[in-house]
Amino acid sequence: MLRALDSAVAGLRAHQNKLDVIGHNLANVNTAGYKSQSYLFKEAMYQTSTNSTSGSGSSGGSGGVNAAQYGYGTMMGSIWVDMAASTPTQMGGLTATIDGEGFFLTMPTVSSVATGSEDVKGSNFQYTRVGQFKIDSDGYLVDSNSNNFVYGFRTKGDPLDPKNAIEFEEELQPIRVCLVTSTTTNNIITNTGKFSDSEADGDPALAKSVKIDNEGKVTIGIKVKETLVGEDDAGNPTYTEVEVIKEVVIGQVAIATFQNQEGLTKSGGSYYTASRSDNSGVCEVTAPGAGGASNLITGYVEASNVDMAKEFSELITTQRGFQANSKMITVSDQVLEELVNMKR
């Protein structure tokens, strides 16, 4: 059979794969957090007809010979992911985008994970650039794609106590609205209620408002009773109970950065995964803005970074490449037909 026919078939397959990548990019032009892919070709194997040899010397004799080789078309070299940040799109609500490199950490299960690189990469985390969050019925902060739990650093101690400075736990845990141990009446939480991170301590507090700032701190507003002390006309003390909204910080969303973020594996649904044996390198988990990490832009979600002008130009050149390889198959078929018809 003709080598040209084999090369053309290899070219058709490679160009078809590139068309698949381009089509996938265009299909996700409006998918939040999507990172476009580029398909790169490389030469296929060669058959050497003549090896390269040196000459017999400057005093005379024969000259050197270059190698003569036949190629066998093309094949996939790599599929490269463009991880460049895209334009933030205003969404409002409980949303945030990372202003630079990094990923939000989510997981479909509740766990506690140390922040070491091997601990994080060995866990079941799914990393995403889409910061579209909500509070579920159990009080957990979850993402809107798959309702995965959003991980970060929980607040230490009782956030209702004004004497306590805001400090966070060191381990990664799912962010949850603090639990109330005191009794409630008509959804009014008394100011003696202590908050706890333990699942067995009580029910999630009724969050009147939830927001996130550019440092990833998650703040909720809860209704509490406060006693106002005053005096009547006779100078006697009076006590009046009023309902107020108290804002408390319940945790801080974490972001993960990788030495080689292109080494992450796409798992669909705008998620990436990592393992200890992949090429993503060292993973570092920090709070937004800490240690040189990127801050968050709240109220925004990252748009797709697909460049439609680039994709359509790539589509045209790939279509022409596919057409040229198809023509080569037609020509090869005509040559084979001539060979078969030589003896009539």
N, C-alpha and C positions, 0 to 999 in steps of 0.2 A: 504494500500500500504506500501511497505518497506521504512523505513527511509533512508536506504542506497541508494535507487533509487533517492529520493529527493536530498540527499547530492551530489550524482554524477552529477545530472543535474545542481545543483548550481555550482559545480566545473567546468563543461564544459563551462557554461556561463562566469564565472570569467576568466578562461584561454583564452577563445576566446577574451574577452575584452583586456587582456594583449597582445595577439598576434596582435590585432589591433594597440595598442600603439607602439609595437616594429616595426611593419610594417611601421607606420608613421615616426618613427625615421629614419629607413633605407632609406625611400623615400626622406628624407630631409638631407641626409648625405653631400650633396654639396650645400645646401641652405644657403646663407649668413645670418649670424645673428641668425640662428635657435638654440633654446635651447631644448635639449633632455628631454624627459619625462620618468618617472619610475612609473610602476603600482605596487601598494602594496596591498596584500590581508589582510583580517581580517576574523575571525571566524563568522559564521552566528549564529542565535539564538539557544538557548538550551531549551530542555524540561527537567524539574527536576522530577526525579522519587522518590528520597529520599532527604529530606532536611538535612542539616548539623545540628547536635545537640551536646550539651556538655554532658559529663559524669555525673553520679549521686553523685560524690564526692570521696575523697580519702579514706574514711572509708569503702568503699565497694560499691556494686551495679554494674551497667552496665557501660561500657566505652562509650566514645563519638563515634558518627557516622559521617563519612564524607558524603558530598553530592554526589548523583549519578545522572548524567545528560547525556542526549542524545543530540549530536550535529546535526545540519542540514547543514553541508557543509561550504562553504566559500563564500565570496562576496568581492566587491571592498572596500578596506580601504581608499585609496587616490591615486591620480595621482599627483606625485611630479615633479616639473620642476627644472632642474639643471640650475641655472642662472649664473654659472661660466663663466668667459670670455674665449673666445677661441683664437686660433692663428690668428694674423692679416695676411691677404693675400694681397700682393702688387697688386694694380690695376692702380695706377697713376691717373692723371686727378684730377677732383674736388671731391676727396673722403677723408674720415676721419673715424677713428675708435676711440672709447673711451677706453683709457688705464686704465681700472678699471670699477667701477660701474657707472651706469647712463644710460640715454636714451636721444636721440634727440627728440625734441617736434615738431610734425607736425600736421597740421589741413587742412581739405579740403576747408575751407573758410577763408576769410580775417577778422581779428578781432583784438582787443586790450585787453589784459588780464593782470590783476595785478598778481604779483608773489607770493601772499599768497597761502598757501597749499589748503585752501577751494576753492579759486578762480580757481586755476589750475585744481584741481580734478573735479570741477563742470563744467568745459568747455569741449569742444568737441575735446580734444587733442587725438592724436594717437601717442604712444611712440614707438620708434624703435631703434635698435642697428645698423642698416644698414645706414652708412653715405655715400651714393652715391648720389651726388647732381648735379644739372645743373641749368642754367638760362633759364627761359622760355621767350616767345615772349613779355611778359609784363614787363620783367625785374625782376621777382621774383625768389628767390632761392627756388627751389623745389626738392623733392626727386625723385629718378628714379623708385620707386616701383609703386606709384599711383599718381604721380605729386602733392602730398600734399605740401602745403606751409610750409617752414621751419621757425620756430619761434626763435627769439632771441631778442637782444637789438640793436636798430638802433642808428646810430651816430647822435649826436646833432649838430645843426648849419650847417655851410657850410664847408664840408670837403676839399674844394679846397683852402680855405683861410689858408695860412701857419701860421697865427697868432693864429688860434684856436687850442687849445689842444684837443686831442681825448677824447671825453666824450660820454657816451651812455645814452639813455633813460632808465628809470626805469621799464616801462611796457613792457610786451612781445608783440612783433609785428612781422609780417612776414618780413624777410630780403628782401630788394628790392634795386636794382641798383638806385642810386639817380636820381631824376628828374631834367631836365634842363629847366630853364625859359627863357634863352636867345635864340636867333635865331641861327640856324646852317646853314652852307653852305658846301655842299659836305661832310657832316658828320664831319666837323671840328667845335669843340666847342670853342668859344672865351673864353679867360680867365676872362671875366667879367660875365660869366654865373653863376648864383647862384643856388645851389642845394636845393631842398626842399623835404619833405616827403609827401606833399599833393598830392593826386591823380589828382587834378584839375590844378596843376601848369604847367604841361608840359609832355613831353614824356621821356621814360627811356633813359639814356645816352648810347651811343654805347660803350660797354665794349670791349676793345682790348684784355684784359686778365682778368681772374678771378682766385683767389687763396685763400686758407684758411690756417691759421697757427695753431700751437699746442695750442694756447689760444682761438681758435675759431673765430679770427678776419677775416672777409671777406674783401679782398682788390681787387679793380678793377683798371685796367689801362685804362685811357681815353686819347684821342687825344685832345690837346689844342694848341692854338696859343700863343706864347710868342714874345714880342718885344725886340730885342737886340739893345742896344744903343751903338754906336761907334763914331768914328771920321774919316773923310776923310783926304786926304793929306793936305788940307788947314786948318784943325783943326775944320771944321764944324761938328756938330753932325749928325750922320746917324741913321736911324731906320730900322731894318730888322726884318720882321716877319718870324718865324720858327715854325715848327710843332714839338711838343715833346709829349712824353707819360708821363702823370702824374699818380702816384699811390695814390689812396685815400682809406681810410677805410670806408666802408659803413655800417658796423654793426658787431655784434659778436653773433655767434651761442650759444644758451643756452642749458644746459643739466639739466635733472631732475633726482633726486635720491629719493628713497622711503625707509621708515623705514623697510618695508617688501616687497621687490620687487617680492617675490614669490606669493604675494597676488594679483598681476595684472592679468587681464583676457586676454588671447590670442584672437585676433580677426581676424587672418589670414593675409597673406601677410607680415609676419614679424612684425606685429603691435601688441601692447598691449593697453588696455584701463584701466582707473581707474574711480572710482566714490567715492563720499563722504561716501557711506555706505559699501564699500568693506573692505578687510582686509590688504590693502597695507600700511596703516598707514600714517604718516606725509610725505608730499612731499616737497622737497626743490629744488628750481630752482636757479641756479647760472651760471656764466660764467665758462668755462673750466679752471681749475687751481686755481680758486678763492675759498677761505675759505676751503681749503683742498679737493676740488673737483678734479676729475681726469682730466688730460690733454688729448689732442687729438694726435693721430698719423696720420699725413696727408699722403695721397697717398696710404692708406691701407683700406681694408674692413674686418670686422670680419667674420671669417669662422664659419661653423657649429661646435658645440661642441659634436657631436655624436661620441661616441667611438664604432667603428665597432666590435672590439674584445669583448667588454662587451655585445653588442646587440646580437651577434651571440651565445654567451654562454647563455644569457637569452632566446634566441629563442629555443635552445636545451632543456633546463630544462622545459620551458613552453610547448613545444611539448610533452615531456614525461609526464608532468602532465595532459595534455589533453588526452593522450593515456591511462593513468591509470584510469581516470574518465570514459572514454569510455568502458574500460574493466569492471569496476564496474557496469555499466548499463547492459552489457551483462550477467554478473553473476546474477544480480538481476532479469533479465528476465528469466534466467534458473530456479531460485528458484521459481518464480511465476508460471512458466510452470509446475514444479513438484507439486505445491500446487493444481493447476487446475486438474492435471491428477491423483490425489490421489483417486478420485472416478471415476471409469470407468464404 
